[in-house]
């Protein structure tokens, strides 16, 4: 079992090399085809013309976005031409409001989308929009790569964040090719509820499922001693010397996560290892 179609979307020259490095490494590991799309963002107000502004201004912003997209595609082609993997590239232009459709139609047919961390200094709104479009409208799992990139031999030790949710189960199923190939998988259950279908054996059912797939898995039940679940998971990842975290994404609505925060957003902001997400 392996991934055969990978995708990455480049919107920022500052993170293009990071995304390409990670995507190439996973493509080589999985013997997969990598599709790279360079996207130029037209930052004029979506759907409206500014009163009195000449049409040439709008043409200039579109031309600039097209040039940025083509430059990102050229960066990808130059890098990929030196690699021993199967690949293809293309470029596209979208306003921020139309970015979802452009990403979704390509992510929908990918086994895995690989993107740099969407939060951090200098990261634009388009980085977050790409990750969310791939997850929601594209219905694809996403591997979010921290600024430090992937470790050599990525995926040997993995932590699975388990909370009995449908999102967590979907993430486990989508991550099976990586989990089967891992040397060790730790299912982390943080502060499990005392009244639940799994109260007698927290994490036991998902661990049994993984073992039947040949995964070397065990469960850790952890008391919550820090303010957020994200902080607990990050500490546990360090304790396990893991190089990837698998978790369900956006258990709450995107609006609630954006306004109030949530485990997904917090984790993407502080994680020191790649985070594999699905929902």
C-alpha positions as CSV (number, residue, x, y, z in Angstrom):
1,X,0.0,0.0,0.0
2,X,1.4,3.4,-1.0
3,X,0.5,6.8,-2.4
4,X,0.7,7.1,-6.1
5,X,-0.4,10.7,-6.8
6,X,1.0,13.6,-4.7
7,X,0.3,17.3,-5.1
8,X,1.8,20.5,-3.8
9,X,0.7,24.1,-4.5
10,X,3.3,26.9,-4.5
11,X,2.1,30.4,-3.7
12,X,5.1,31.9,-2.0
13,X,8.7,32.0,-3.3
14,X,9.9,32.0,0.3
15,X,8.5,28.6,1.0
16,X,8.7,27.0,-2.4
17,X,12.0,25.2,-1.8
18,X,10.7,23.8,1.5
19,X,7.6,22.5,-0.1
20,X,9.5,21.0,-3.0
21,X,12.1,19.4,-0.8
22,X,9.4,17.6,1.3
23,X,7.2,16.7,-1.7
24,X,10.2,15.2,-3.6
25,X,11.3,13.2,-0.5
26,X,7.8,11.7,-0.1
27,X,7.4,11.0,-3.8
28,X,10.7,9.1,-3.8
29,X,9.8,7.2,-0.7
30,X,6.4,6.2,-2.0
31,X,7.4,5.8,-5.7
32,X,4.7,8.3,-6.5
33,X,4.0,10.9,-9.2
34,X,4.3,14.5,-8.0
35,X,2.1,17.3,-9.5
36,X,3.2,20.8,-8.7
37,X,1.1,23.9,-9.3
38,X,2.5,27.4,-9.2
39,X,-0.3,29.9,-8.3
40,X,-0.2,33.6,-8.7
41,X,-2.7,35.5,-6.5
42,X,-4.6,38.5,-7.9
43,X,-5.1,40.6,-4.8
44,X,-7.6,43.0,-6.2
45,X,-11.0,42.9,-4.4
46,X,-12.8,39.8,-5.6
47,X,-15.9,40.4,-7.6
48,X,-15.8,44.2,-7.7
49,X,-14.3,47.0,-9.8
50,X,-13.1,50.1,-8.0
51,X,-15.2,53.0,-9.1
52,X,-13.2,55.2,-11.5
53,X,-10.2,52.9,-11.8
54,X,-9.0,52.4,-15.4
55,X,-9.1,48.8,-16.7
56,X,-5.4,48.9,-17.2
57,X,-4.9,48.7,-13.5
58,X,-6.8,45.4,-13.3
59,X,-4.9,44.1,-16.3
60,X,-1.6,44.9,-14.6
61,X,-2.5,43.0,-11.4
62,X,-3.5,40.0,-13.5
63,X,-0.3,40.2,-15.5
64,X,1.7,40.4,-12.2
65,X,-0.1,37.4,-10.8
66,X,0.5,35.4,-14.0
67,X,4.3,36.3,-13.9
68,X,4.5,35.2,-10.3
69,X,2.8,31.9,-11.2
70,X,5.1,31.3,-14.1
71,X,8.1,32.1,-11.9
72,X,7.0,29.6,-9.3
73,X,6.4,26.9,-12.0
74,X,9.9,27.7,-13.4
75,X,11.4,27.2,-10.0
76,X,9.7,23.8,-9.7
77,X,10.7,22.7,-13.1
78,X,14.4,23.6,-12.5
79,X,14.5,21.7,-9.3
80,X,12.5,18.7,-10.5
81,X,14.6,18.3,-13.6
82,X,17.5,17.2,-11.4
83,X,15.4,14.6,-9.5
84,X,14.8,10.9,-10.3
85,X,11.0,11.0,-9.7
86,X,8.0,11.3,-12.0
87,X,6.6,14.8,-12.0
88,X,4.6,17.4,-13.9
89,X,4.1,21.2,-13.4
90,X,1.5,23.8,-14.3
91,X,0.7,27.4,-13.3
92,X,-2.6,29.2,-12.6
93,X,-3.9,32.6,-11.5
94,X,-6.7,33.2,-9.1
95,X,-8.1,35.9,-6.9
96,X,-8.0,34.9,-3.2
97,X,-11.8,34.2,-3.3
98,X,-11.4,31.9,-6.2
99,X,-8.4,30.0,-4.9
100,X,-10.5,27.3,-3.4
101,X,-11.9,26.0,-6.7
102,X,-8.4,26.0,-8.3
103,X,-6.9,24.0,-5.5
104,X,-9.9,21.7,-4.9
105,X,-10.2,20.3,-8.4
106,X,-6.5,19.2,-8.3
107,X,-6.4,18.1,-4.7
108,X,-9.5,15.9,-5.3
109,X,-7.5,13.5,-7.4
110,X,-4.3,13.4,-5.2
111,X,-3.7,10.7,-2.6
112,X,-1.8,13.3,-0.5
113,X,-1.2,17.0,-0.6
114,X,2.0,18.4,0.8
115,X,2.2,22.0,2.0
116,X,4.4,24.2,4.2
117,X,3.1,25.5,7.5
118,X,0.5,28.1,6.8
119,X,1.1,30.2,9.9
120,X,4.2,32.2,10.7
121,X,6.1,35.4,9.9
122,X,5.5,36.5,6.3
123,X,2.9,33.9,5.5
124,X,-0.1,35.3,3.6
125,X,-3.7,34.3,3.8
126,X,-3.4,32.2,0.7
127,X,-1.2,29.6,2.5
128,X,-4.0,28.9,5.0
129,X,-6.6,29.0,2.1
130,X,-4.7,26.3,0.2
131,X,-4.5,23.9,3.1
132,X,-8.2,24.4,3.9
133,X,-9.3,24.0,0.3
134,X,-7.4,20.7,0.0
135,X,-8.9,19.4,3.2
136,X,-12.5,20.5,2.8
137,X,-13.4,21.0,-0.9
138,X,-10.6,18.7,-2.2
139,X,-11.3,16.0,0.5
140,X,-7.6,15.1,0.5
141,X,-5.3,14.4,3.4
142,X,-2.6,17.1,3.9
143,X,0.9,16.7,5.2
144,X,1.9,20.1,6.7
145,X,5.6,20.6,6.9
146,X,7.3,22.7,9.5
147,X,10.0,25.2,8.6
148,X,12.7,22.7,9.6
149,X,11.5,20.3,6.8
150,X,11.5,16.5,7.0
151,X,14.0,14.5,8.9
152,X,16.1,12.0,7.0
153,X,14.2,8.7,6.9
154,X,11.0,10.6,7.6
155,X,8.1,8.5,9.0
156,X,10.0,6.0,11.1
157,X,8.4,7.0,14.4
158,X,4.9,8.3,14.4
159,X,2.4,9.6,17.0
160,X,-1.3,9.3,16.3
161,X,-3.6,11.7,18.2
162,X,-6.7,9.7,19.1
163,X,-9.9,11.2,20.5
164,X,-12.5,8.8,19.1
165,X,-13.7,11.3,16.6
166,X,-14.7,10.6,13.0
167,X,-11.9,13.1,11.9
168,X,-9.3,11.2,13.8
169,X,-10.4,7.8,12.4
170,X,-10.3,9.2,8.8
171,X,-6.8,10.6,9.4
172,X,-5.7,7.1,10.6
173,X,-7.2,5.4,7.5
174,X,-5.7,8.0,5.1
175,X,-2.3,7.7,6.8
176,X,-2.1,3.9,6.6
177,X,0.6,3.7,3.9
178,X,2.9,5.8,6.1
179,X,1.8,4.0,9.3
180,X,2.4,0.5,7.8
181,X,5.9,1.6,6.7
182,X,6.8,3.1,10.1
183,X,9.1,1.3,12.6
184,X,6.9,2.3,15.5
185,X,3.5,4.0,15.9
186,X,2.3,5.4,19.3
187,X,-1.5,6.0,19.7
188,X,-1.7,9.0,22.1
189,X,-5.0,9.3,24.1
190,X,-5.0,12.5,26.2
191,X,-7.3,12.6,29.2
192,X,-9.9,10.2,27.9
193,X,-13.5,10.7,29.1
194,X,-14.6,8.3,31.9
195,X,-18.0,7.6,30.1
196,X,-17.4,6.7,26.5
197,X,-17.6,3.5,24.4
198,X,-13.8,3.2,24.8
199,X,-13.6,4.0,28.5
200,X,-12.5,0.5,29.5
201,X,-9.7,0.4,26.9
202,X,-8.9,3.9,25.5
203,X,-7.4,3.6,22.1
204,X,-7.6,-0.2,22.1
205,X,-9.9,-0.6,19.1
206,X,-7.9,1.7,16.7
207,X,-4.6,0.1,17.9
208,X,-6.1,-3.4,17.1
209,X,-7.1,-2.2,13.7
210,X,-3.5,-0.9,13.0
211,X,-1.9,-4.1,14.3
212,X,-4.1,-6.1,11.9
213,X,-2.6,-4.1,9.1
214,X,0.9,-5.0,10.3
215,X,1.6,-1.8,12.1
216,X,3.9,-1.9,15.1
217,X,1.6,0.1,17.4
218,X,0.9,0.6,21.1
219,X,-1.2,3.0,23.1
220,X,-0.2,5.7,25.6
221,X,-2.9,7.1,27.9
222,X,-1.8,10.6,29.1
223,X,-3.2,12.8,31.8
224,X,-3.6,16.4,30.8
225,X,-1.2,18.5,32.7
226,X,-0.8,21.5,30.3
227,X,-3.2,24.2,29.2
228,X,-3.9,22.9,25.7
229,X,-4.1,19.5,24.0
230,X,-1.7,20.8,21.3
231,X,1.0,21.5,23.9
232,X,0.5,18.0,25.4
233,X,0.8,16.4,22.0
234,X,3.9,18.4,21.1
235,X,5.6,17.3,24.4
236,X,4.5,13.7,23.8
237,X,6.0,13.8,20.2
238,X,9.3,15.0,21.7
239,X,9.2,12.3,24.4
240,X,8.6,9.6,21.7
241,X,11.3,11.1,19.4
242,X,8.6,11.0,16.7
243,X,9.1,12.5,13.3
244,X,5.4,12.8,12.3
245,X,2.0,13.4,14.0
246,X,-1.2,12.1,12.6
247,X,-4.4,13.9,13.7
248,X,-8.0,14.7,12.6
249,X,-8.5,18.2,11.4
250,X,-11.1,20.8,12.3
251,X,-13.4,19.0,14.6
252,X,-15.1,22.4,15.0
253,X,-16.1,24.7,12.1
254,X,-13.4,26.7,10.3
255,X,-15.1,29.9,11.5
256,X,-15.0,28.9,15.1
257,X,-11.4,27.8,14.8
258,X,-10.4,31.1,13.2
259,X,-12.2,33.2,15.9
260,X,-11.6,31.1,19.0
261,X,-8.7,28.9,18.1
262,X,-8.7,25.1,18.2
263,X,-6.5,22.1,18.3
264,X,-5.9,22.1,14.5
265,X,-4.9,25.8,14.3
266,X,-2.8,25.6,17.5
267,X,-1.0,22.5,16.4
268,X,-0.1,23.9,13.0
269,X,1.3,27.0,14.8
270,X,3.6,25.2,17.3
271,X,4.3,21.7,15.8
272,X,8.0,20.9,15.4
273,X,7.3,17.9,13.2
274,X,5.2,17.3,10.0
275,X,1.5,17.0,10.8
276,X,-0.6,14.6,8.7
277,X,-4.2,15.8,8.8
278,X,-7.5,14.6,7.3
279,X,-11.2,15.0,8.1
